[in-house]
């Protein structure tokens, strides 16, 4: 019988980060996500990616 279920990810996301926002920050993040057709998680990941890439640029 063939295996059933979701295929395994090549890069599983097993690390979890918790962040607390005040109401204004949270609303701004939600508005950004809606305007850009992203989930809150995608928006946060994109922001972290931008921070890390700008840091990499400074190191060069």
Residue, then its C-alpha position, 0 to 999 in steps of 0.5 A: x500500500x502506498x504512503x498516505x498524507x502530506x509529503x515531508x518538507x525539504x526544510x521543515x520549520x521546527x523552530x518557533x518564535x513568539x512576539x508580542x505587539x501592542x494594538x497599533x503595531x498589530x493593526x499596522x502589520x495586519x493592514x500591511x499583510x492585507x494590502x500585500x495579499x500575505x499572511x501575518x506569518x509571511x509578512x513577519x518572515x519577509x521583514x526578518x529577511x529584509x533585516x538580515x539581508x541589510x545586515x549582510x550588506x553592511x558586513x561587505 
